[in-house]
Amino acid sequence: MIPLRLDNVRKCYDETVAVDAVSLDVPAGSLHFLLGASGCGKTTILRMVAGFVAPTSGRVLFGGRDVTAQPPEARNAGMVFQNYALWPHMPVAQNVAFGLDVRKMPATQRKARVGESLELVHMSAYADRLPNQLSGGQQQRVALARAVAFRPDMLLLDEPLSTLDA
C-alpha cells in the first residue's frame, strides 16, 4: 500500500460544510482509522480519497502524486461502501469482475482474478448467486472481493465491521 496525504481538504455542499480543513499523513503499509460521530464527515473523506466526491478545496496525494482531479478508476484505490454498492441484477462473479471490466483486463486474466478474490473471502461457492440471495455479511465479503480484485494501491473500508460474518 502507498502513502496517503490529505492537504487541507474541505468539502462544502452549498452552505453546509461537511469536511473542514482536514490534513493527515498515512504512511505506506499502515492502517489508519477515522473515528467520529455519525454525520461528522468520515464517509465524505473516504469518498474524496477514492475520487467519488471532489473536494471543494485542498489536495489528495497518493505516494506524493496529486490525484485530486483524477477520476476514481485512475487512482487505483479499492473501496468497500457502507451499503456494499453491489449490482442487484449481476451474479456475484460479475460484481467482482466489474472493476476489472472497467480497466479492460483480458478475459482469461479477469476470470483468474475473480476466482482468486472470491477464494480469498471464502465466497467461491456463491459465484452464480445474485446479491439478494446472500446474507449481509456475505454481501460485504463480495464487496471486499471486488475492491481487492484489481490489486489496488490503497484499500478504503467504510464501516467495515458493521455486518461482517465471523
C-alpha positions as CSV (number, residue, x, y, z in Angstrom):
1,M,0.0,0.0,0.0
2,I,1.2,3.5,-0.8
3,P,1.3,6.6,1.4
4,L,-1.7,8.9,1.5
5,R,-1.7,12.6,2.3
6,L,-4.7,14.9,2.7
7,D,-3.6,18.5,2.5
8,N,-6.2,20.9,4.0
9,V,-9.1,19.1,2.4
10,R,-12.5,20.8,2.6
11,K,-15.9,19.8,1.2
12,C,-19.0,22.0,1.2
13,Y,-22.4,21.4,-0.1
14,D,-23.9,24.8,-0.7
15,E,-23.8,26.4,2.8
16,T,-23.1,23.2,4.6
17,V,-19.5,22.3,5.5
18,A,-19.2,18.5,5.5
19,V,-15.4,18.4,6.0
20,D,-13.4,21.4,7.2
21,A,-9.6,21.7,6.6
22,V,-8.6,18.0,7.2
23,S,-4.9,17.3,6.9
24,L,-3.3,13.9,7.6
25,D,-0.5,11.6,6.5
26,V,-0.9,7.9,6.4
27,P,2.4,6.1,5.9
28,A,2.7,3.3,3.3
29,G,1.6,-0.1,4.5
30,S,-0.1,1.2,7.6
31,L,-3.7,1.0,8.9
32,H,-5.5,4.3,9.7
33,F,-8.9,4.7,11.2
34,L,-11.3,7.5,11.1
35,L,-13.5,7.6,14.2
36,G,-16.3,10.0,15.0
37,A,-20.0,10.6,15.4
38,S,-22.5,9.8,12.7
39,G,-22.5,12.7,10.2
40,C,-19.1,14.1,11.1
41,G,-17.6,13.5,7.6
42,K,-15.8,10.2,7.7
43,T,-17.6,8.8,4.6
44,T,-17.1,12.1,2.8
45,I,-13.4,11.9,3.4
46,L,-13.2,8.3,2.1
47,R,-15.2,9.3,-0.9
48,M,-12.9,12.2,-1.6
49,V,-9.8,9.9,-1.3
50,A,-11.4,7.4,-3.7
51,G,-12.4,10.1,-6.2
52,F,-16.1,9.8,-6.0
53,V,-16.5,13.2,-4.5
54,A,-14.4,16.2,-5.4
55,P,-13.1,18.4,-2.6
56,T,-14.1,22.0,-2.6
57,S,-10.5,22.8,-1.8
58,G,-7.3,21.1,-0.7
59,R,-5.4,18.2,-2.2
60,V,-5.4,14.4,-2.1
61,L,-2.0,12.8,-2.8
62,F,-1.1,9.1,-3.3
63,G,2.6,8.5,-2.8
64,G,3.3,12.2,-3.4
65,R,1.3,12.2,-6.6
66,D,-1.6,14.7,-6.7
67,V,-4.7,12.8,-7.6
68,T,-7.3,15.4,-6.6
69,A,-8.6,15.9,-10.1
70,Q,-8.3,12.3,-11.2
71,P,-11.4,10.1,-11.6
72,P,-11.7,7.0,-9.4
73,E,-10.5,4.5,-12.0
74,A,-7.2,6.4,-12.4
75,R,-6.4,6.3,-8.6
76,N,-6.1,2.6,-8.1
77,A,-7.9,2.7,-4.8
78,G,-10.4,0.0,-3.9
79,M,-13.4,0.9,-1.7
80,V,-16.0,-1.1,0.2
81,F,-19.0,1.1,0.7
82,Q,-21.3,1.1,3.7
83,N,-24.2,-0.3,1.6
84,Y,-21.8,-2.5,-0.5
85,A,-23.0,-1.0,-3.8
86,L,-23.5,-4.4,-5.5
87,W,-25.4,-4.5,-8.7
88,P,-28.6,-6.4,-7.9
89,H,-29.0,-7.9,-11.4
90,M,-25.5,-9.3,-11.6
91,P,-24.3,-12.5,-10.1
92,V,-21.5,-12.4,-7.5
93,A,-18.8,-13.2,-10.1
94,Q,-19.9,-10.3,-12.4
95,N,-20.0,-7.9,-9.4
96,V,-16.4,-8.8,-8.5
97,A,-15.4,-8.5,-12.2
98,F,-16.9,-5.1,-12.6
99,G,-13.7,-3.1,-11.8
100,L,-11.6,-5.4,-13.9
101,D,-14.0,-4.8,-16.8
102,V,-13.7,-1.0,-16.4
103,R,-9.9,-1.5,-16.6
104,K,-10.3,-3.6,-19.7
105,M,-8.5,-6.6,-18.3
106,P,-8.2,-9.6,-20.7
107,A,-10.9,-12.2,-20.1
108,T,-8.6,-15.0,-19.0
109,Q,-6.8,-12.8,-16.5
110,R,-10.1,-11.4,-15.3
111,K,-11.5,-14.8,-14.7
112,A,-8.4,-15.8,-12.7
113,R,-8.6,-12.6,-10.6
114,V,-12.3,-13.1,-9.9
115,G,-11.6,-16.7,-8.7
116,E,-8.7,-15.6,-6.5
117,S,-10.7,-12.8,-4.9
118,L,-13.7,-15.0,-4.2
119,E,-11.4,-17.6,-2.7
120,L,-9.8,-15.0,-0.5
121,V,-13.2,-14.1,1.1
122,H,-14.5,-17.7,1.1
123,M,-17.3,-17.0,-1.4
124,S,-16.3,-19.2,-4.4
125,A,-19.3,-21.4,-4.0
126,Y,-21.6,-18.4,-4.3
127,A,-20.2,-17.1,-7.7
128,D,-23.5,-17.6,-9.5
129,R,-25.9,-16.2,-6.9
130,L,-27.5,-12.8,-7.0
131,P,-26.7,-10.4,-4.1
132,N,-30.3,-10.6,-2.8
133,Q,-29.7,-14.4,-2.2
134,L,-26.8,-13.6,0.2
135,S,-26.7,-12.5,3.9
136,G,-25.5,-9.0,4.7
137,G,-22.1,-10.4,5.8
138,Q,-21.8,-12.4,2.5
139,Q,-22.7,-9.3,0.5
140,Q,-20.0,-7.4,2.4
141,R,-17.4,-10.1,1.5
142,V,-18.4,-9.8,-2.2
143,A,-17.8,-6.1,-2.0
144,L,-14.4,-6.7,-0.4
145,A,-13.6,-9.2,-3.2
146,R,-14.5,-6.6,-5.8
147,A,-12.3,-4.0,-4.0
148,V,-9.2,-6.2,-4.0
149,A,-9.6,-8.0,-7.4
150,F,-7.7,-5.3,-9.3
151,R,-4.9,-5.2,-6.6
152,P,-5.3,-1.6,-5.5
153,D,-2.6,0.6,-4.1
154,M,-4.9,1.6,-1.3
155,L,-8.0,-0.1,0.3
156,L,-10.7,2.1,1.8
157,L,-13.3,0.5,4.0
158,D,-16.4,2.4,5.1
159,E,-18.0,0.8,8.3
160,P,-16.0,-2.5,7.6
161,L,-17.2,-4.4,10.6
162,S,-20.9,-3.5,10.5
163,T,-22.3,-6.8,9.2
164,L,-19.2,-9.0,8.6
165,D,-19.6,-12.6,9.4
166,A,-17.2,-14.1,12.0
